[in-house]
Amino acid sequence: MASGDDSRRSSSRAQRITLIALSASLYAVGSYITSYIESPWGIGQFRPAVVIPFFFAVAYGPAVGGLGAALGTFLASLIRYGQPFLTLVSGTPGNLAGFYLVGLLHKRFTWPKFLAVSFLGLLVGNLIAAFGVLLAAYLGLYPPIAGMTAQPPGVQASFVLGLTLFWMVTMWPFILVLVPLMLRSASGLLPDHIRTHLLRPNEARFSFSLSFSTVGLLALLIGVIALQFPGAFAPAGTAAVGAISTVFTAIGVLLLGAGLLHALRGSK
C-alpha cells in the first residue's frame, strides 16, 4: 500500500514538474517574441504571452502557475537583457506572486472569481515588478534606468504607478478575451467543476462588461497622466509624451466602447 502511495506521489510530482517546464518554455518564447516592444519608460515589455501562465495556473493550480511564470520570465529576461539581476528583483518575484494568486482559481473557479482574481493577480504581480524595477535602479543592477534615482519621489511614484498601469492595460484585455477560449478548447483536461462553469458564460456577462470598462478607464488614466504630468514620463523623453497620451486615450475609448457593447448585447 505504501509503495503504491509513493508511486502515485512520484507520478504526480513528475507531472507537476513537466507542466511547470512546459509552461515556462512556452511563456519564455512568447515573452521574448514581444520583448523589444517596451513601455514608454524604456523598461518593461508588452507581454500578451501572460495568457500562457494564466491558463496553466487556472488549469493546474498555484504551484504550476507561479513557478512556471517565474521561470519563464527569468529565461526571457536573461536572453533579452543578457543578465539575470534585473528580473531577479522585479519580474521573477512579480510573476511568482501574481500567478500563484491566479492559481487559487483552480479549486474555486467561477466566472466572477475569474474576473476578480485576474485583476488582483495582475495588480499584485505588476506592482511587485514595478517596485522591483525602481529597486534595481537604486542597486545599480541595470544602468539604463540609473537616472531614475535622481528623480523626485513624486516622479518615482508616478513611474511605479505608470509602469503598473501600462502592464495592466496591455495584459488584462488579452486575458479577458483569450483565456476563456483557451479553457474551453482544453475543457477535456480540466476538473469537472471548471467545465461546469465554462458552460455558463452568461453568469458573468455584466462583470465582463465592467472589466473591459475598468481597463479602458485605466488606459484613459495613463493618457491623462501623460498629458497633464509629462514629468512622470521623463525617462521616455518629452517628444514621446504626446504619442503616449494619444495611444492610451485611444485604447481607453476602444475598451470602454467594447464594455458598453458587451453590456448592450447582454441586455437583449
Contacts in CASP RR format, 6 or more apart in sequence:
PFRMAT RR
TARGET T0000
AUTHOR 0000-0000-0000
METHOD contacts of the structure
MODEL  1
MASGDDSRRSSSRAQRITLIALSASLYAVGSYITSYIESPWGIGQFRPAV
VIPFFFAVAYGPAVGGLGAALGTFLASLIRYGQPFLTLVSGTPGNLAGFY
LVGLLHKRFTWPKFLAVSFLGLLVGNLIAAFGVLLAAYLGLYPPIAGMTA
QPPGVQASFVLGLTLFWMVTMWPFILVLVPLMLRSASGLLPDHIRTHLLR
PNEARFSFSLSFSTVGLLALLIGVIALQFPGAFAPAGTAAVGAISTVFTA
IGVLLLGAGLLHALRGSK
16 60 0 8 1.000
16 63 0 8 1.000
16 64 0 8 1.000
19 56 0 8 1.000
19 60 0 8 1.000
19 64 0 8 1.000
20 63 0 8 1.000
20 64 0 8 1.000
20 65 0 8 1.000
20 67 0 8 1.000
20 68 0 8 1.000
20 71 0 8 1.000
21 68 0 8 1.000
21 71 0 8 1.000
22 56 0 8 1.000
23 52 0 8 1.000
23 53 0 8 1.000
23 56 0 8 1.000
23 64 0 8 1.000
23 65 0 8 1.000
23 68 0 8 1.000
23 69 0 8 1.000
23 72 0 8 1.000
24 67 0 8 1.000
24 68 0 8 1.000
24 69 0 8 1.000
24 71 0 8 1.000
24 72 0 8 1.000
24 75 0 8 1.000
25 72 0 8 1.000
26 49 0 8 1.000
26 52 0 8 1.000
27 49 0 8 1.000
27 52 0 8 1.000
27 53 0 8 1.000
27 68 0 8 1.000
27 69 0 8 1.000
27 72 0 8 1.000
27 73 0 8 1.000
27 76 0 8 1.000
28 71 0 8 1.000
28 72 0 8 1.000
28 73 0 8 1.000
28 75 0 8 1.000
28 76 0 8 1.000
28 79 0 8 1.000
29 49 0 8 1.000
29 76 0 8 1.000
30 49 0 8 1.000
30 52 0 8 1.000
30 76 0 8 1.000
31 45 0 8 1.000
31 47 0 8 1.000
31 49 0 8 1.000
31 72 0 8 1.000
31 73 0 8 1.000
31 76 0 8 1.000
32 76 0 8 1.000
32 79 0 8 1.000
32 80 0 8 1.000
33 49 0 8 1.000
34 45 0 8 1.000
34 46 0 8 1.000
34 47 0 8 1.000
34 48 0 8 1.000
34 49 0 8 1.000
35 45 0 8 1.000
35 47 0 8 1.000
35 76 0 8 1.000
35 77 0 8 1.000
35 80 0 8 1.000
36 45 0 8 1.000
36 80 0 8 1.000
37 45 0 8 1.000
37 46 0 8 1.000
38 44 0 8 1.000
38 45 0 8 1.000
38 46 0 8 1.000
39 45 0 8 1.000
39 46 0 8 1.000
39 163 0 8 1.000
39 166 0 8 1.000
39 167 0 8 1.000
40 166 0 8 1.000
40 226 0 8 1.000
40 233 0 8 1.000
40 235 0 8 1.000
40 236 0 8 1.000
40 240 0 8 1.000
40 244 0 8 1.000
41 145 0 8 1.000
41 159 0 8 1.000
41 162 0 8 1.000
41 163 0 8 1.000
41 166 0 8 1.000
41 233 0 8 1.000
41 235 0 8 1.000
41 236 0 8 1.000
42 144 0 8 1.000
42 145 0 8 1.000
42 235 0 8 1.000
42 236 0 8 1.000
43 133 0 8 1.000
43 142 0 8 1.000
43 144 0 8 1.000
43 145 0 8 1.000
43 163 0 8 1.000
43 235 0 8 1.000
44 133 0 8 1.000
44 163 0 8 1.000
44 166 0 8 1.000
44 167 0 8 1.000
45 80 0 8 1.000
46 170 0 8 1.000
47 167 0 8 1.000
47 170 0 8 1.000
47 171 0 8 1.000
48 170 0 8 1.000
48 171 0 8 1.000
48 174 0 8 1.000
48 178 0 8 1.000
50 69 0 8 1.000
50 122 0 8 1.000
50 171 0 8 1.000
50 174 0 8 1.000
50 175 0 8 1.000
51 174 0 8 1.000
51 175 0 8 1.000
51 178 0 8 1.000
51 179 0 8 1.000
51 182 0 8 1.000
53 65 0 8 1.000
53 66 0 8 1.000
53 68 0 8 1.000
53 69 0 8 1.000
53 72 0 8 1.000
53 95 0 8 1.000
53 99 0 8 1.000
53 102 0 8 1.000
54 99 0 8 1.000
54 102 0 8 1.000
54 118 0 8 1.000
54 175 0 8 1.000
54 179 0 8 1.000
55 179 0 8 1.000
55 182 0 8 1.000
55 183 0 8 1.000
55 186 0 8 1.000
56 64 0 8 1.000
56 65 0 8 1.000
56 68 0 8 1.000
57 64 0 8 1.000
57 65 0 8 1.000
57 66 0 8 1.000
57 69 0 8 1.000
57 99 0 8 1.000
57 100 0 8 1.000
57 102 0 8 1.000
57 103 0 8 1.000
57 105 0 8 1.000
57 106 0 8 1.000
58 102 0 8 1.000
58 103 0 8 1.000
58 105 0 8 1.000
58 106 0 8 1.000
58 109 0 8 1.000
58 114 0 8 1.000
58 179 0 8 1.000
58 183 0 8 1.000
58 194 0 8 1.000
59 106 0 8 1.000
59 183 0 8 1.000
59 186 0 8 1.000
59 189 0 8 1.000
59 190 0 8 1.000
59 194 0 8 1.000
60 106 0 8 1.000
61 103 0 8 1.000
61 104 0 8 1.000
61 105 0 8 1.000
61 106 0 8 1.000
61 107 0 8 1.000
62 99 0 8 1.000
62 100 0 8 1.000
62 101 0 8 1.000
62 102 0 8 1.000
62 103 0 8 1.000
62 104 0 8 1.000
62 106 0 8 1.000
63 100 0 8 1.000
64 103 0 8 1.000
65 99 0 8 1.000
65 100 0 8 1.000
65 102 0 8 1.000
65 103 0 8 1.000
66 95 0 8 1.000
66 96 0 8 1.000
66 97 0 8 1.000
66 98 0 8 1.000
66 99 0 8 1.000
66 100 0 8 1.000
66 102 0 8 1.000
66 103 0 8 1.000
67 96 0 8 1.000
68 99 0 8 1.000
69 95 0 8 1.000
69 96 0 8 1.000
69 98 0 8 1.000
69 99 0 8 1.000
70 92 0 8 1.000
70 93 0 8 1.000
70 94 0 8 1.000
70 95 0 8 1.000
70 96 0 8 1.000
70 99 0 8 1.000
72 95 0 8 1.000
73 87 0 8 1.000
73 91 0 8 1.000
73 92 0 8 1.000
73 95 0 8 1.000
74 84 0 8 1.000
74 87 0 8 1.000
74 88 0 8 1.000
74 91 0 8 1.000
74 92 0 8 1.000
77 84 0 8 1.000
77 86 0 8 1.000
77 87 0 8 1.000
77 91 0 8 1.000
77 92 0 8 1.000
78 84 0 8 1.000
78 87 0 8 1.000
81 87 0 8 1.000
81 142 0 8 1.000
83 141 0 8 1.000
83 142 0 8 1.000
85 136 0 8 1.000
85 139 0 8 1.000
85 141 0 8 1.000
85 142 0 8 1.000
86 133 0 8 1.000
86 136 0 8 1.000
86 141 0 8 1.000
86 142 0 8 1.000
89 132 0 8 1.000
89 135 0 8 1.000
89 136 0 8 1.000
89 139 0 8 1.000
89 141 0 8 1.000
90 128 0 8 1.000
90 129 0 8 1.000
90 130 0 8 1.000
90 131 0 8 1.000
90 132 0 8 1.000
90 133 0 8 1.000
90 135 0 8 1.000
90 136 0 8 1.000
91 128 0 8 1.000
91 129 0 8 1.000
91 132 0 8 1.000
93 128 0 8 1.000
93 129 0 8 1.000
93 132 0 8 1.000
94 124 0 8 1.000
94 125 0 8 1.000
94 126 0 8 1.000
94 128 0 8 1.000
94 129 0 8 1.000
95 125 0 8 1.000
95 129 0 8 1.000
97 121 0 8 1.000
97 124 0 8 1.000
97 125 0 8 1.000
97 128 0 8 1.000
98 121 0 8 1.000
98 122 0 8 1.000
98 124 0 8 1.000
98 125 0 8 1.000
98 128 0 8 1.000
99 121 0 8 1.000
101 117 0 8 1.000
101 120 0 8 1.000
101 121 0 8 1.000
101 124 0 8 1.000
102 117 0 8 1.000
102 118 0 8 1.000
102 121 0 8 1.000
103 117 0 8 1.000
104 117 0 8 1.000
105 113 0 8 1.000
105 114 0 8 1.000
105 117 0 8 1.000
106 191 0 8 1.000
106 194 0 8 1.000
107 191 0 8 1.000
107 193 0 8 1.000
109 193 0 8 1.000
109 194 0 8 1.000
109 197 0 8 1.000
110 197 0 8 1.000
110 203 0 8 1.000
110 204 0 8 1.000
111 197 0 8 1.000
111 200 0 8 1.000
111 201 0 8 1.000
111 203 0 8 1.000
111 204 0 8 1.000
111 207 0 8 1.000
111 208 0 8 1.000
112 203 0 8 1.000
112 204 0 8 1.000
112 207 0 8 1.000
114 180 0 8 1.000
114 204 0 8 1.000
115 176 0 8 1.000
115 204 0 8 1.000
115 207 0 8 1.000
115 208 0 8 1.000
115 210 0 8 1.000
115 211 0 8 1.000
118 172 0 8 1.000
118 175 0 8 1.000
118 176 0 8 1.000
118 179 0 8 1.000
119 172 0 8 1.000
119 211 0 8 1.000
119 214 0 8 1.000
122 167 0 8 1.000
122 168 0 8 1.000
122 171 0 8 1.000
122 172 0 8 1.000
122 175 0 8 1.000
123 164 0 8 1.000
123 168 0 8 1.000
126 163 0 8 1.000
126 164 0 8 1.000
126 167 0 8 1.000
126 168 0 8 1.000
126 171 0 8 1.000
127 160 0 8 1.000
127 164 0 8 1.000
129 163 0 8 1.000
129 164 0 8 1.000
129 167 0 8 1.000
130 159 0 8 1.000
130 160 0 8 1.000
130 161 0 8 1.000
130 162 0 8 1.000
130 163 0 8 1.000
130 164 0 8 1.000
130 167 0 8 1.000
131 160 0 8 1.000
133 142 0 8 1.000
133 145 0 8 1.000
133 160 0 8 1.000
133 163 0 8 1.000
134 148 0 8 1.000
134 156 0 8 1.000
134 159 0 8 1.000
134 160 0 8 1.000
136 142 0 8 1.000
136 145 0 8 1.000
137 145 0 8 1.000
137 146 0 8 1.000
137 147 0 8 1.000
137 148 0 8 1.000
137 149 0 8 1.000
138 149 0 8 1.000
140 146 0 8 1.000
145 235 0 8 1.000
147 235 0 8 1.000
148 156 0 8 1.000
148 159 0 8 1.000
148 235 0 8 1.000
151 159 0 8 1.000
151 234 0 8 1.000
155 231 0 8 1.000
155 232 0 8 1.000
155 234 0 8 1.000
158 225 0 8 1.000
158 229 0 8 1.000
158 231 0 8 1.000
158 232 0 8 1.000
159 232 0 8 1.000
159 235 0 8 1.000
161 225 0 8 1.000
162 222 0 8 1.000
162 225 0 8 1.000
162 232 0 8 1.000
165 218 0 8 1.000
165 219 0 8 1.000
165 221 0 8 1.000
165 222 0 8 1.000
166 222 0 8 1.000
168 215 0 8 1.000
168 218 0 8 1.000
169 215 0 8 1.000
169 216 0 8 1.000
169 218 0 8 1.000
169 219 0 8 1.000
169 222 0 8 1.000
169 248 0 8 1.000
169 251 0 8 1.000
169 252 0 8 1.000
172 211 0 8 1.000
172 215 0 8 1.000
173 212 0 8 1.000
173 215 0 8 1.000
173 255 0 8 1.000
176 208 0 8 1.000
176 211 0 8 1.000
176 212 0 8 1.000
176 215 0 8 1.000
180 198 0 8 1.000
180 201 0 8 1.000
183 190 0 8 1.000
183 194 0 8 1.000
183 198 0 8 1.000
184 198 0 8 1.000
187 194 0 8 1.000
187 195 0 8 1.000
187 198 0 8 1.000
188 195 0 8 1.000
190 198 0 8 1.000
197 203 0 8 1.000
202 266 0 8 1.000
205 262 0 8 1.000
205 263 0 8 1.000
205 266 0 8 1.000
206 263 0 8 1.000
206 266 0 8 1.000
208 259 0 8 1.000
208 262 0 8 1.000
209 259 0 8 1.000
209 260 0 8 1.000
209 262 0 8 1.000
209 263 0 8 1.000
209 266 0 8 1.000
210 259 0 8 1.000
212 255 0 8 1.000
212 256 0 8 1.000
212 257 0 8 1.000
212 258 0 8 1.000
212 259 0 8 1.000
212 262 0 8 1.000
213 255 0 8 1.000
213 256 0 8 1.000
213 257 0 8 1.000
213 259 0 8 1.000
213 260 0 8 1.000
215 252 0 8 1.000
215 255 0 8 1.000
216 251 0 8 1.000
216 252 0 8 1.000
216 253 0 8 1.000
216 254 0 8 1.000
216 255 0 8 1.000
216 256 0 8 1.000
217 252 0 8 1.000
217 256 0 8 1.000
218 252 0 8 1.000
219 248 0 8 1.000
219 249 0 8 1.000
219 251 0 8 1.000
219 252 0 8 1.000
219 255 0 8 1.000
220 248 0 8 1.000
220 249 0 8 1.000
220 252 0 8 1.000
220 253 0 8 1.000
220 256 0 8 1.000
222 244 0 8 1.000
222 248 0 8 1.000
223 244 0 8 1.000
223 245 0 8 1.000
223 248 0 8 1.000
223 249 0 8 1.000
224 245 0 8 1.000
224 249 0 8 1.000
225 232 0 8 1.000
225 233 0 8 1.000
226 232 0 8 1.000
226 233 0 8 1.000
226 241 0 8 1.000
226 242 0 8 1.000
226 244 0 8 1.000
226 245 0 8 1.000
226 248 0 8 1.000
227 241 0 8 1.000
227 242 0 8 1.000
227 245 0 8 1.000
230 238 0 8 1.000
230 241 0 8 1.000
233 240 0 8 1.000
233 241 0 8 1.000
233 244 0 8 1.000
236 244 0 8 1.000
END
